[in-house]
């Protein structure tokens, strides 16, 4: 009984943290990225200097928490095969999210963050920024999928718990 409460709490925490990621991704896409990508390189100023938006202060801790919670949920739910399988899908989607982030999104954002914002408008930089923003929408959809799968995992856990009692 206590273990089931722990599993339930871990799933709720995971869903909540993924929900924060989803909200952050939507906010970043609608508000933040739309501003820094608007008129490069001048608009890159929002990513630079003493008052630059420190997006990593939000994303790094949140991703770490989600990763730890995902592993915890996997361990706790190991005997619940439907939940375990959903957690494996979540892990796969999360890898699909994180690998391109490290290979493309972070390095490209570093270019935008270090490009002098005083130069004339650059069509090439605008196309690169737009590509980053458009591809980032796919990441947001992946986070949304993980969020939905988290809720499905919770539902599966509850159903298997009812069957076992």
C-alpha positions, 0 to 999 in steps of 0.5 A: 500500500505504501509502495503504491502511494510512492509510485502514485506520487512519483508519477504525479511529480513526473507529470507535473515536471513534464507539464512545466517543460511543456509550458516552458516550451510553449512560452519560449516559442511564443514569447522568447524565440519570437523576439530573438529571431525577429530581426537578426542580428539586432534581435540577438541582443536579447540573448546577450549582455548583462541582462540576457535571458538565462534560459538555461537556468530554467531548462537545465534543472528541469531536464535533470529533475525529469530525467531522475523522476523518469528513472525513479518511475521506471524502477518503481513501476517495473512490475507493472508491465504496461506502465513500464512499457509506457515509461520506455516509450517516454524515455525513447521520446525524451532521447529523441528530444535531447539528442538533437538539443545537444547536437543542433539546438544548443550549438545554434543558440550559442551562435546566436548568443555570440553574434554581434547584434550591431550588424545590418539585417542578415537574411542568412541569420534570419533563415537560421533563426527561423529554422531553429524556431520551426524545428523547436516546435517539433520538440514542443510536440514531443514534450506534449506527447511525453506529457500525455503518455505520463497521464496514460501511464498513471491511468494504467497504474491505477487500473493495474493496481485495482486489478491486483487488489 
